[in-house]
Amino acid sequence: MPQHRVPLAAALLATLVAIATARGQASDTLRLPLRWEVAEGLHPTADSLGKLSGVALDSAGNVYVSDFSDARIWVFGPDGRSLRAIGRKGKGPGEFEAPTGIAIGPDGKLYVRDLEHVSLFSVDPETKRLARYETRFRGPLMSDWTSQRTTRFDRAGHLFYPQFAVMTKDGPSGWYYQYTTAGELRDSLRVSSFPTASVHTAYVRLDARGGRMLSGLNRVPFAPWPTWDVTPRGTLLIGDGTSYLLTETDASGRVLREFRRSVAPERIPAAERRDSLAALSARLDSITVPWSQVVGVPPEVRAKQLPEHYPAYIAAYAAEDGRVWVRRWVSRGDRRTVFDVFEADGRFVRVVELSRNLAVQPAPVLGLREIVGISIDAETGAHTVVRFGSR
């Protein structure tokens, strides 16, 4: 009997180590539960939602959602109950033409970008929500008014207004204009061009004055795509999507730190790749004019050269607390959203997984305790507001 005690103890120890290791690996992934959603058939406000262009969360737990098409800000309480909306269609104080990019500044006020202005709302003494119109200031001349990028703030309280309508493969991607909260233009951060950026649009040249756009033909499906954001430190978070590497740079372009992980590339499922190739072929076949009249279609699109693997990531965000959230690719039909979360100094924290497929834009509100974002149905185009986190 004694000769068996050592092997049995060793086996038991090995089993315990294996269980502990498995538990440690599982703890690296945080799965936030769905708390509530404003979805068709489940919420009375869902049928009224139009094209949602931004989302914000205040300190009391209220959710604010800008509606680009309906020109108002929807408000939902911490429990998901619909509250009185803010604003209406118009050009007057407290009214909107096409609101987007909403955010809550360090001063606790709600900032809403619009066609020409940035409007500020403070706490209404009666409702305790950010619904009292305070003032507004003019944004950039010829602003990127359709942008769904979130308005960001640095730790000094300066506002960063995104301006990226000029993004091309050969020129600058764009700028973040820095304003004081009083509306004074203070400075700008330039985001340089990326080799992986596509041309702004592909089109058929019909005459000297213009042409017809060719949707979806300016880049090949699954091609690496650049991503960027501005951090609370007033620096840029950028990556070209070709490898799992993002860098934080200052205004001069000097690299301050890196965010990277060693993650094996995920192969694109054969069915998804086949369907994407068929859709691309159909769009190419719809072109009936000579190729000499076609502008902006790269060679890899004409050759139908789809990648074998997903890009390293699909987006990256700089959260208000300074952490960096990298959005991973997942297979089509998979309803999950997966993030890798890093501390501001570049240390990997953990994986966060959600049971819904969030839209890349408008950017979600991100935190390890709760996340609020927009989900868009691929077939119907319906927008849904979703909130994750414990009660």
N, C-alpha and C positions, 0 to 999 in steps of 0.2 A: 504493500500500500504506500509506504513513504515515497518510493521512487516515482509515484504518479503525482505527488503534490506540486512539485515545481512546474511541470508542464501545464497542469490545470490552472495554477495561479497565473502563469504567464498568459494563457489563453484568455482568462478572465480580464486581466489587465489590458490585453490588446483590444478586447471587446469594448471596455470602458473608454479607452483612448479613441477608438473609432467613433463611438457615440458622441463623445465630447467634441471631436473634430467636426463631425457632421453638424452638430448643433452650432458650432462656431461659424461654419460656412453659411448656414441658414440665417444666422443673425446678421450677416453682412447685407442681406436684402430686407428692406423695410417695405411692407405692403400696406399702404394706407387704405382703409376701407372707404367705400363710397358713402358719403353722409347724406347728400340729397342731390337731385338733378331737376332742372326745369326742362322737361322733355314732353313731346307731344303725347297726349293721352294720359299723362301723369301729373301735369301741373296746369292750372287754369290760365297762366300767362303765356305758356309755350306757343300757342297758336298766333300770338301777337308779335312774337320776335321776328325781326328782319335780319339784315346782315350785321352780325355782331362784330365789333371792331376793336374792342378793348375791355379789360376787366381789372378791377381794383378791389382791395379789401381793407376796411378801416379797422381801427383798434378795438371797436365794439363788436366786430364780427360781421358787420353789414357788407354785402357784396354789391358793387356798382358795375354795370355793364353798359358800354356805349353801343348804340344802335345806329349804324351808318345810314341805313335806308329810312328808318322811321324818325331820325333826328331827335332822339331823346336818350336819357340815361335811365335804364331800368335799375331798380333797387330791390334787393332781397335781404330779409333779415337773417340772423344767424341760423335759424331753423329752416330757411328756404322759403318762408312766407313772402309773398309779393307785397311790397310797400309802394307808396306813392312815387311815381316816376318824376324825374327832374327834366324841365325844359320842354320845348316844343319846336316845330319847324318855324324858322324865321331868322332875321338878321339883327334883332334887337338884343339888349342886355339879357342874359340868361336864356337866350334862344340859340338854336343850332341849325346849321345847314348840312353838315356831314361830320358829326363828332367821331373822334377816334383817339387812340393812344392815351387813354386816361391813366392817371396815376395819382397817388396820394403823396404829397411832399413831406419833407422833414418837419414842416410847420403844421402838419396835420390837415392841410387843405386839399380839396380835390381839384386837380388840374385837368382840363379837357381841351385837347387840340381840335381845331375846326378849320374850315376852309381858309380863313385869314387870321383868326385870333386864337389865343389861349385864354380860356375862361377859368376863373377861380371861384370855388364854392367853399364856404366855411360852415361850421356847425349851426344848424337851426336850433335856437333855444327850446322850441316847442317839441320837435320830433327827435332831437339829439342826433340827427343825421347830417351829412354834408350836403345840404340842399339849399342853403341860403346863398344866392348870387352875391358876390362881393365886387369883383372888377374883372377886367380883361386887358390884355395887351396884344399888339399885333405881332404875328410870327414872321418868318422870313418872307421876303418878296418872292413870289412864284414858289410857294411852299409845296412840299411833297405831301399834299393834303389827303391822299388815299392811303398813306402808309399806316400799317397796323403795328408797327414797332412801338413798344411802350416808351412813354416819356420817362427819362431817368433823371436822378438827382445825385450830386456829389455830397460829401459830408459837410461841405460849407453851405449847402442849401441851393446851389446853382442848378438850374434846369437845363437838361440836354435835349434839344429838339432835333429828331432825326431827319436828314435830308438826303435821300438816296434815289431819287427819280432819274438821276443821270448815270446810273451804274452801267458800265459797258466793260467789255473785255480789255480794251486798250486804254481806257482812261480811268480817272479816279472813281472809286466806288461811290464816294459821297462824303458827307460831313455830319458831325453832330454840332449844331450851333449851341453855344452856352449862353444862357440868359440868367440875369438875376430874377428873383421872384417879383421884382417891380417891373420887369419887362425890358430891362436894358441889355442889349447885345454886348456880351463881354469878351467872348473868344470863340474858337472853334477847334474841333478835333477832326483831322482828315483821316479817312479810311482809304488806304491806297488800293489800287486795282489788284486783282488776283488772276493768276494764269488759268485757274479753273472756272472763272466767271464766264458766262456765255455773253453773247451780244445781247443788247437790250431787247430786241425782238426780231423775228424773221418776217419778211414780207415780200409780196410780189410788186415790182415796180410797174405801175400802169401808165404813168406819164411823169413829166418833170416835176409835178407838184405833189405827188404822193402815190400811194398804192394800197394794197389789201394785206392785212396782217395774216400770218400763218401761225396760228396758235399751236404751241407745243413743239415747234420744229427748230427752236433756237438752241436746244441742247438734247443730248441723247438721254433716254430714261436711265435712271440709277447712276448718272454721272456724278462724281464728287462735286459738292456745291459749297462755296465759301460761307462762313458764318461770322458774325461779329456782334458785339454789344459793348456798352460803356459801363464801367464799374463805379461803385460809390467812391472809389479813390480817384476818379477823374481820369482813369486810364482806359485803354482799349483792350478788349478780349477778342482775339482774331484767330481764325484757322481756315485752311484751304480745303479741308475735307479729304485729302488724299491719304493721310495717315492719322493715327490717334495722337495728335499733338496740337495743342492750342497754346498761344503765347499771350502774355500780357505786356503791352508796350506803353511807353509814355508818349507825349505829344511829338517828340522828336523821332519816334520809331525805335528807341532803345528798348531791348527786351529786358523786362524786369523779372519775370518768372515764367515757368512752363507748367502746363497741366497735361499729363499723359498717363496712359495705361497700356499694358500689354494684353490686348484682346485679339483673339483669333478672328479673322474676317469670316463673316457669315455668308454662305453661298445662297444666291437668289434661287428660290424654288423653281423647278423647271416650268411648272404651270404658270407662275406669275411672270416669268421671263418670256414665255411663249405668248401670253396674252398681250404683254407690253409691246412685243415685236410686231404682233398682228395689228395693233392700234397704230403704231408708227408707220407701218407699211400702208395702211389705209389712208393716213394723212398725206403721205408722199404721193400715193396714186391719185389723190384728188387735185394735184397740181397739173394743170393742162397747158400752161404757157411754157415757152422755152426756158431752160435753166439760166440763160443769160439775163432774164428779167427777175430772177430770184435772188434776194439779198438776205444774208444772215443765217443761212442754213450751213452748219459746219460739215466738213467731210465725213466725220464719223456718223452723223445722222443720215446722210445720203447712203453711206455704206452699211447702215443698220448694225453698227458695232456696239452692241450692248455689253456692259461689264458682266463678269461671271459672279462677282460678289457685291454685296451692299457696300456703300461708302463707310468710312470709319464712324461717322456720326451724321445726324441730320440737322442739328441745331445746337447752340450753346447760349446760356443765359447767365447774366450776372445778377444775383439776387440782392435784395436790399441789405441783408446781413453780411454781404461780402462773399458768400460762398458762390461757387461756380457749378452750374448744372449743365451737364452734357447729355443731350437727347440722343439715344441710340436708335438705330434702325431695327424694326421687327418685321416679320413676314406679313404680306398682305393677308387680310382675313383674321389676323391676330388682333384682338381688341385691346391689347395691352399698350401702355406707354412706359418706357423704361428710361430712367436717368442714372447717370453716374454723378455723384456729388463730391465736390472737392472743397477743402477749406481754402480761404483766401491766399494762403501761402503755398498752395499747390499740393498739399497732402490729400490723398484719397480718403473719403469718409465712408461711403457705403453706396449701395444700389437702392434706388427707390422705384417701386413698381406700382402702377395703377391699373385698374381693371377696365379703363376706357381709353380709346385712342384720341388723345387731345390734338387739336389743331396746332401746327407749328406757330402760326400767327393767327389771331393775336396772341402775344406771349402770355403764358399763365403766370399767376402769382405763386411763388414757390417757397416752401418751407418744410422742414422735417416734421412739423406737427400738422400742417394742413396745406392743401394745394387747391387753387380755384382756377378753372380754365374753361375753354370752349371746345366742344366736340362737334364736328360737322359730319353729317351722314353722307357717305360717298355717293349714294344713289339719288337721294331726294334733295340734298343740299341743305336740309334743315339744320339749324343751329341749336345746340343744347348747352345750357350752363351746368357745370358739374362742380361739386365741392367734395373734397376728400379730407379725411381726418377723423380723429376720435371725438366723440360728443363731449 
